[in-house]
């Protein structure tokens, strides 16, 4: 069965839009000193929405966790796996 051209174009545009949002960088300002001496209060960091499975996160990696209830993001170092 042949897919209509307009549906194919819409699918490609939708997929490109989703991929662009998923990998688009976000600029965050750090608030707090819990990551010193690596990241200091007031520093700016670049993050993205790449979701890694837990098996890919390793010791000493820096991760960003989003807590929806508090509408905040936390930057933390992995200290145990």
N, C-alpha and C positions, 0 to 999 in steps of 0.2 A: 504494500500500500504506500503510495507516494504522499509525503507530508506537504500540506500547502505551504507555499513560499512565505506568506506572512506569519504563519505560526512558527516556522523555522527561524525567521528573523527575530521574532519576539523572544523565542527561547534563547537564542544566542545573546541578545541584549540583556535579558534577565540574568543569565549566567555570568556575563561579564560584570554586571552591576554588583551581583553578590560577591564575586571574587574580589572586586575592587574594594568593597566595604570590609571584607574579611581581612585583607592584607594591608589596608590603609593604615599608615602610622598615626598615632595619637601622641600629642605632646602633653606631658603631665608635669606639674610642679610638685616637688617633694615637700611634705610637711612633717617635720619631726626628725629626730636624730637617731632612730633605732638602727639605721643602716650605716652609721659612721664606722670606719673612716672611708668606706667605698662611696657612699652617696650621702651628701650633706643636706641639711635643711635649706630649702630654697633652690636646690639644683633642679634643672629640667632634664627629664629623661624622655626617650622616644619608646613607645610601646606599640604593640599591634594585637590583633585578636586571634592570632594563631593558637589553636587549642591543641595541646600536646597530650597524648595519652600518658597516664602516670608512669608507665615503664620508660618513657623518654626523658623524664625529669630526673636529673642526677644530683649528687652531692655538690654543694657550693653553687648551684645554679641560682639565679635571681629570677623570681616569678612575681607576677602581678595577680592578685586575687581580688575579684569584685564581690562585694557584699551588698546584695540588692536591698536588704532590709534597712541598711544604714545609708544607702546610696553613696558608697565610698569605694575606693580602690586602695589596696594595701600592697606595698612592695616589700617582699621578704626573701631571705636567703634560705635555701634548703639545707638543713643541718643533719638530717637523717633520712635514710630511704629504707 
